[in-house]
Amino acid sequence: MAAKSARDKKVKMEETGAQQGAQIGIKQLATASFSCGTCVMVLEMAGSRMVAPYMGTSLVVWTSLIGIVMASLSLGYWLGGVISDKKPYPKVLARIIGLAALSTALMALIANPLLATLARNISNVYVGSVIASLCLFAIPSVLLGMVSPFIVRLAIHNLGSAGTTVGSFSAISSAGSIVGTFLGGFVLISFFASATILFQVAFVLALTAIVVYKPSWKTLAPVAVIAFGLCFVSQSGAMPMMPDGINFDTKYNTVRIADRGIFGTPRTVRMMQTDPLGAQSLMFIDNPTELFSPYTKFYDLAFHYKPETKKVLMMGGGGYCVPKHLGTLRPDVAIDIVELDPGITQAARDYFALTDRPGQRIFHEDARIFLNREAARGEYKYDAIFGDVFGSSYNIPFHLTTVECMQRTRELLTDDGIFVVNIISSVDDELFSGIYASIAEVFPTVMIFPASYPQSATVRQNVMIVASLSESLPERTPENDYVQWLLSHKWTRNFTAKIPAFTDAFAPVEKYSLVH
């Protein structure tokens, strides 16, 4: 009797679930499937922007993020299947989506203080990025993962069409993910702060839960209203006034700009940060064209080794410190600057005194794409090419470190052209060795200039490489004490690369740059 009673109860529950599933309607379920699929991808992309200022955007960070999200979704798929079999009711699905909305809004609220705490206490980027991803993405991703099997369970009313139903809703969810990818990458991140996007996701999820189960509006309407209101609060608070600092998102970066006094002097320096490890550009506020960072002065060596230099290519804009310096001291020199991020250029105009001048051109694109295209065209040659491009954790994007990249660089130089590139490493590191080997395969003459500690092989610093297409460079008399100081940093000991040159097929830049 007890067994029969249990079976009867189960049958009744299934009948009730089927009835409620039929009442909800395929259109409502399709809307929920598409909406949640979209939100998953937007959540992941916007969340990665919140992590960037504290953990960076390196391959390690992205690997941790994608791995945690996929693991959480997998757990959600399983839990959603189990719960939907036991309680196949639309109101349960609505609660799951509503909890996803709440957890997403909570993530937006706690992300910055949580990430700041993790960044202060965990120095290992592998451990830090995994923990950060777990803390921020696990709960929303598990909940959103539960939605898909739950929707399928409610939609299946006939086992004979189960395959079609599963395939249809999988396609709808995937379509939502595709829309979310392009919406997040092409639209939302370009126009809204990261926290604002997360509140928008929470708002959409709350509305989706109400669509799934209309009686839930009494509980979820306040969540939707609060999330909608927080969108405006977070967006308006995204750019506080100086001197406390400005934080904003561009198409490719999360940028912080702040002013800092220089200890022991009355001077103030302005810095631009796109990575948690330090400043990417620094400028004296009282003299914007004066070079602050010592390494930037070594680009002037191009004019020592090739005094007739008149055409320069600068890969990497940042605060445009070097182009401004050249524009003031060498106004007759034409310079092309390739900067991937238009938002960085606009920040340089707004906060780093960048102005247009004759002979200066700015290209917003990937430096390697520029090199490939211009080398293929063969219409323009440069007397000097400068490299100062970095991604996260101070690593040069791998495709700018390879032999193939150096070959394109060579093709854009005049016969006696000079190539100067900044590498953040120690002379002893494998990272430096790999890049040096790539350059040495293409350029007959390669010189090393550690910017801060001239003869230290172990100190991590800005190490400048000066390469020439000439078989040898004549010893020129220094023009002044400034050039004499630059030349005094030349590496005088033997150097042999520890590893082979990087190639487009194999360039493990992240592996070597994250050792420290």
C-alpha positions in Angstrom: 0.0 0.0 0.0 2.8 2.4 0.9 4.6 1.7 -2.4 1.4 2.3 -4.3 0.7 5.5 -2.4 4.2 6.8 -3.3 3.7 5.9 -7.0 0.3 7.6 -7.0 1.9 10.7 -5.4 4.6 10.7 -8.0 2.2 10.3 -10.9 0.0 13.1 -9.5 3.0 15.4 -9.2 4.1 14.6 -12.8 0.5 15.3 -14.0 0.5 18.6 -12.1 3.9 19.5 -13.5 2.8 18.7 -17.0 -0.4 20.8 -16.5 1.6 23.8 -15.2 4.2 23.3 -17.9 1.4 23.3 -20.5 0.0 26.5 -19.0 3.3 28.4 -19.1 3.4 28.2 -22.9 6.2 27.5 -25.4 6.7 31.2 -26.1 7.4 32.0 -22.5 9.8 29.1 -22.2 11.6 30.1 -25.4 11.9 33.7 -24.1 13.4 32.5 -20.9 15.8 30.2 -22.7 17.0 33.0 -25.0 17.2 35.6 -22.3 19.2 33.4 -19.9 21.5 32.3 -22.7 22.2 36.0 -23.5 22.7 36.9 -19.9 25.3 34.1 -19.3 27.6 35.6 -22.0 27.1 39.2 -21.0 27.7 38.3 -17.3 31.0 36.6 -18.2 32.3 39.4 -20.4 31.3 42.2 -18.1 32.6 40.3 -15.1 35.9 39.9 -16.7 36.2 43.7 -17.0 35.6 44.0 -13.2 38.4 41.5 -12.6 40.9 43.2 -14.9 42.0 46.1 -12.7 42.9 43.7 -9.9 44.0 40.5 -11.6 44.7 41.6 -15.1 43.5 40.2 -18.4 46.2 37.6 -19.1 45.6 34.2 -20.5 45.8 32.8 -17.0 42.9 35.1 -15.8 40.8 34.2 -18.8 41.5 30.5 -18.4 40.4 30.7 -14.8 37.3 32.6 -15.6 36.2 30.3 -18.5 37.0 27.2 -16.5 35.0 28.3 -13.4 32.1 29.4 -15.5 32.0 26.1 -17.4 32.3 24.1 -14.3 29.5 26.1 -12.6 27.3 25.7 -15.6 27.9 22.0 -15.6 26.9 21.7 -12.0 23.9 23.8 -12.7 22.8 21.6 -15.6 22.9 18.5 -13.3 21.1 20.3 -10.4 18.5 21.7 -12.7 17.8 18.2 -14.1 17.4 16.7 -10.6 15.2 19.5 -9.2 13.0 19.7 -12.3 12.3 16.0 -12.0 11.2 16.4 -8.4 9.4 19.7 -8.7 8.6 20.5 -12.3 6.7 23.7 -11.6 7.1 27.1 -13.3 7.2 28.9 -10.0 10.3 26.9 -9.0 12.0 27.9 -12.3 11.0 31.5 -11.7 12.6 31.3 -8.2 15.8 30.0 -9.8 16.0 32.8 -12.3 15.1 35.3 -9.6 17.9 34.1 -7.4 20.2 34.4 -10.4 19.1 38.1 -10.7 19.8 38.7 -7.0 23.2 37.0 -7.1 24.2 39.0 -10.1 23.2 42.3 -8.5 25.1 41.2 -5.3 28.1 40.4 -7.4 28.1 44.0 -8.9 27.9 45.4 -5.3 30.7 43.4 -3.7 33.0 42.9 -6.6 35.4 45.8 -6.1 36.0 45.5 -2.3 36.2 41.7 -2.7 38.7 41.9 -5.5 40.7 44.6 -3.7 41.0 42.3 -0.7 42.1 39.3 -2.8 44.6 41.4 -4.7 46.2 42.6 -1.5 46.5 39.2 0.1 47.1 36.8 -2.8 50.2 37.5 -5.0 50.0 34.4 -7.1 47.9 35.2 -10.2 46.9 31.6 -10.7 45.4 31.2 -7.2 44.0 34.7 -7.1 42.2 34.5 -10.5 40.7 31.1 -9.6 39.4 32.3 -6.2 38.1 35.6 -7.7 36.3 33.7 -10.4 34.8 31.3 -7.8 33.6 34.1 -5.5 32.0 36.2 -8.2 30.8 33.8 -11.0 30.1 30.4 -9.4 26.7 31.1 -7.9 25.1 33.1 -10.8 26.5 30.6 -13.3 25.2 27.5 -11.3 21.8 29.1 -11.2 21.7 30.0 -14.8 22.9 26.5 -15.7 19.9 25.1 -13.9 17.5 27.0 -16.2 18.1 25.0 -19.4 17.2 21.5 -18.2 14.3 22.9 -16.2 12.9 24.6 -19.3 13.2 21.4 -21.3 11.5 19.4 -18.6 8.6 21.8 -18.6 8.4 21.8 -22.4 8.3 18.0 -22.9 4.8 16.8 -23.1 5.3 13.9 -25.5 8.2 11.5 -25.4 7.9 11.0 -29.1 8.9 14.6 -29.8 11.5 14.8 -26.9 14.5 15.0 -29.3 13.0 17.9 -31.2 12.1 19.7 -28.1 15.6 19.4 -26.6 17.2 20.4 -29.9 15.0 23.4 -30.3 15.6 24.8 -26.9 19.3 24.1 -27.1 19.4 26.1 -30.3 17.4 28.9 -28.7 19.8 29.1 -25.8 22.8 29.0 -28.1 21.3 31.8 -30.2 20.9 33.8 -27.0 24.6 33.2 -26.1 25.6 34.3 -29.6 23.6 37.5 -29.2 25.0 38.0 -25.7 28.6 37.7 -27.0 28.2 40.3 -29.7 25.9 42.5 -27.6 28.4 42.5 -24.7 31.6 42.8 -26.8 30.4 45.3 -29.4 27.8 47.4 -27.6 27.5 47.2 -23.8 31.1 47.4 -22.8 31.6 50.3 -25.2 28.9 52.4 -23.5 28.4 51.3 -20.0 30.5 50.7 -16.8 31.0 47.1 -15.8 28.8 47.4 -12.7 26.0 49.0 -14.8 26.0 46.1 -17.2 25.7 43.6 -14.3 22.7 45.5 -12.9 21.2 45.5 -16.4 21.6 41.7 -16.4 19.9 41.5 -13.0 17.1 43.6 -14.3 16.5 41.4 -17.4 16.7 38.2 -15.3 14.1 39.6 -12.8 11.8 40.4 -15.7 12.4 37.0 -17.2 11.4 35.3 -14.0 8.1 37.3 -14.0 7.4 36.2 -17.6 7.9 32.6 -16.5 5.6 32.8 -13.5 3.5 35.9 -13.4 2.4 35.7 -9.7 6.1 36.1 -8.8 5.9 39.8 -9.7 5.1 40.8 -6.1 8.5 39.4 -5.0 10.6 40.2 -8.1 9.2 43.6 -9.2 11.2 45.3 -6.4 14.3 43.5 -7.5 13.8 44.7 -11.0 13.1 48.3 -9.9 16.2 48.4 -7.6 18.4 46.9 -10.3 17.1 49.4 -12.8 17.8 52.2 -10.4 21.3 51.0 -9.6 22.1 51.1 -13.4 21.9 54.9 -13.2 23.7 55.2 -9.9 26.6 53.0 -11.0 26.9 54.7 -14.4 26.9 58.2 -13.0 29.5 57.2 -10.4 31.8 55.6 -12.9 33.9 58.7 -13.4 34.5 60.7 -10.2 36.4 64.0 -10.5 40.1 64.4 -9.9 42.2 64.2 -7.8 40.6 61.1 -6.3 40.9 59.3 -9.6 38.9 58.5 -12.6 37.8 55.0 -13.5 36.2 54.1 -16.8 35.9 51.3 -19.3 36.9 51.6 -22.9 36.3 49.2 -25.7 39.4 47.1 -24.7 40.4 48.2 -21.2 39.4 49.3 -17.7 41.3 52.5 -17.2 42.2 54.4 -14.0 43.7 57.9 -14.1 44.9 59.5 -10.9 47.3 62.3 -9.7 50.0 61.6 -7.2 52.5 63.9 -5.6 56.2 63.1 -5.9 57.8 62.6 -2.5 60.2 65.4 -1.5 59.2 67.7 -4.4 56.4 70.1 -5.1 55.7 68.4 -8.4 52.7 66.2 -9.3 52.5 63.3 -11.7 49.5 61.9 -13.5 49.3 58.2 -14.1 47.3 56.0 -16.4 46.6 52.4 -15.2 45.2 49.6 -17.3 46.7 46.8 -15.2 46.9 46.2 -11.5 50.7 45.8 -11.5 51.6 49.4 -12.0 51.2 52.6 -14.2 51.3 52.3 -18.0 51.9 56.1 -18.5 53.1 58.9 -16.3 53.2 62.6 -17.0 54.4 65.7 -15.1 51.3 67.9 -14.8 53.4 71.1 -14.9 55.3 70.0 -18.0 53.4 67.4 -20.1 56.1 67.0 -22.7 58.9 66.2 -20.2 59.5 62.4 -20.0 58.9 61.0 -16.5 59.6 57.3 -17.0 63.4 56.7 -17.5 62.9 54.0 -20.1 61.1 56.4 -22.5 64.2 58.4 -22.8 66.0 55.5 -24.5 63.9 55.9 -27.6 66.1 59.0 -28.3 69.0 56.6 -29.0 67.4 56.1 -32.5 68.5 59.7 -33.3 72.0 59.1 -32.0 72.6 56.0 -34.2 70.7 57.5 -37.1 70.8 61.3 -36.8 68.9 61.9 -40.1 65.8 60.1 -38.7 62.7 61.9 -40.0 60.0 59.3 -40.1 59.1 57.3 -36.9 56.5 54.6 -36.2 55.5 54.2 -32.6 53.6 51.0 -31.7 51.6 51.6 -28.5 50.2 55.0 -27.6 49.2 54.9 -23.9 49.5 58.5 -22.6 51.4 59.4 -25.8 54.4 60.6 -23.8 57.0 59.8 -26.4 55.1 61.3 -29.3 54.5 64.5 -27.3 58.2 64.6 -26.4 59.3 64.2 -30.0 56.7 66.8 -31.2 58.3 69.4 -28.9 62.0 68.7 -29.3 61.9 67.4 -32.9 59.0 69.1 -34.6 60.4 68.2 -38.1 60.0 64.5 -37.3 56.9 62.8 -38.7 55.5 60.1 -36.4 52.8 57.5 -36.9 51.3 56.0 -33.7 49.4 52.7 -33.7 47.2 52.4 -30.7 44.6 49.6 -30.5 42.2 51.3 -28.2 40.5 54.6 -29.3 39.4 55.1 -25.7 43.1 55.3 -24.6 43.7 57.9 -27.2 40.7 59.9 -26.0 41.9 59.6 -22.4 45.3 61.0 -23.6 43.5 63.9 -25.2 41.4 64.6 -22.1 44.0 64.1 -19.4 47.5 63.8 -20.9 47.7 66.9 -23.1 47.7 65.1 -26.4 47.0 67.4 -29.3 47.1 67.1 -33.0 50.1 68.4 -34.9 51.4 68.4 -38.5 53.3 65.2 -39.3 51.4 63.1 -36.6 49.0 60.4 -37.6 47.2 58.0 -35.3 45.9 54.6 -36.3 43.5 52.7 -34.1 44.2 49.0 -34.8 46.3 46.1 -33.7 50.0 46.8 -34.2 50.6 43.4 -35.9 47.8 44.0 -38.4 49.3 47.4 -39.2 52.7 45.8 -39.7 51.4 43.1 -41.9 49.3 45.4 -44.1 51.9 48.1 -44.5 54.7 45.7 -45.1 52.6 44.0 -47.9 51.9 47.4 -49.5 55.5 48.4 -49.3 54.7 52.1 -50.0 56.1 53.7 -46.8 59.4 53.3 -45.0 60.4 54.4 -41.5 63.8 55.5 -40.3 62.9 54.2 -36.8 60.3 52.0 -35.3 59.5 52.1 -31.5 57.8 49.3 -29.7 56.0 49.9 -26.4 52.9 47.6 -26.4 51.8 45.6 -23.4 48.8 43.5 -22.4 48.1 42.3 -18.9 50.9 41.5 -16.3 53.3 43.5 -18.4 53.6 40.9 -21.1 54.0 41.9 -24.7 51.2 40.4 -26.8 52.7 37.2 -28.2 52.2 38.1 -31.9 54.4 41.1 -31.4 57.4 39.0 -30.1 57.8 36.5 -32.9 60.3 36.2 -35.8 57.5 36.8 -38.3 56.6 40.1 -36.6 60.3 41.1 -36.7 60.4 40.3 -40.4 57.4 42.6 -41.0 59.1 45.3 -38.9 62.3 45.0 -40.9 60.4 45.3 -44.2 59.0 48.7 -43.0 62.4 50.1 -42.1 64.9 51.9 -44.3 68.1 50.0 -45.1 69.9 51.5 -42.1 66.8 51.8 -39.9 66.7 51.5 -36.1 64.3 49.4 -34.1 63.9 50.2 -30.3 61.6 48.1 -28.1 60.7 48.1 -24.4 60.6 44.8 -22.6 59.7 44.5 -18.9 61.9 41.6 -17.6 65.3 40.9 -16.3 68.1 40.2 -18.7 68.4 36.7 -17.2 64.7 35.8 -17.8 63.5 33.4 -20.5 61.0 36.0 -21.6 63.7 38.4 -22.5 65.8 35.6 -24.1 62.9 34.6 -26.4 62.2 38.1 -27.6 65.9 38.8 -28.0 66.3 35.7 -30.1 63.4 36.7 -32.3 65.0 40.1 -33.0 68.5 38.6 -33.5 67.2 36.3 -36.2 66.2 39.3 -38.3 68.5 42.2 -37.3 72.3 41.8 -37.7 73.0 44.2 -34.8 71.2 43.9 -31.5 72.2 45.9 -28.3 70.8 45.8 -24.8 70.2 48.8 -22.6 68.8 48.1 -19.1 67.0 51.4 -18.1 67.4 51.4 -14.3 70.2 49.0 -13.3 72.6 48.9 -16.3 74.7 45.8 -15.5 72.2 43.8 -13.4 71.1 40.5 -15.0 68.6 39.6 -12.3 66.6 42.8 -11.5 63.2 43.0 -13.3 63.1 46.3 -15.0 62.5 48.1 -18.4 65.1 46.5 -20.7 65.5 48.3 -24.0 66.7 46.6 -27.1 68.1 48.7 -29.9 68.5 46.8 -33.2 69.8 47.9 -36.5 69.7 46.6 -40.1 73.3 47.6 -40.5 75.9 44.9 -39.9 77.6 47.2 -37.4 77.0 50.7 -36.1 79.9 53.3 -35.9 80.9 54.6 -32.5 79.5 58.1 -32.5 80.5 60.8 -30.1 77.7 61.5 -27.7 75.9 64.8 -28.6 75.5 65.8 -24.9 75.5 64.6 -21.4 72.0 63.2 -21.8 73.0 60.9 -24.6 76.2 60.0 -22.7 74.0 58.9 -19.8 71.8 56.8 -22.2 74.9 55.1 -23.7 76.4 54.4 -20.3 73.5 51.9 -19.8 74.6 49.7 -22.6 75.1 46.0 -21.7 78.8 45.2 -21.9 78.8 41.6 -20.9 78.3 38.6 -23.2 74.7 37.6 -23.8 73.4 34.3 -25.1 69.6 33.6 -25.4 68.5 30.7 -23.1 65.6 29.6 -25.3 64.8 29.6 -29.1 63.2 32.5 -30.8 59.4 32.9 -30.5 57.4 32.1 -33.6 53.8 32.6 -34.6 53.3 28.9 -34.1 54.8 28.8 -30.6 55.3 31.9 -28.4 54.6 31.0 -24.7 54.9 34.6 -23.5 52.4 34.3 -20.7 54.2 31.3 -19.3 57.5 33.3 -18.9 56.0 36.7 -18.0 53.9 35.3 -15.1 56.8 33.5 -13.4 57.3 36.6 -11.3 
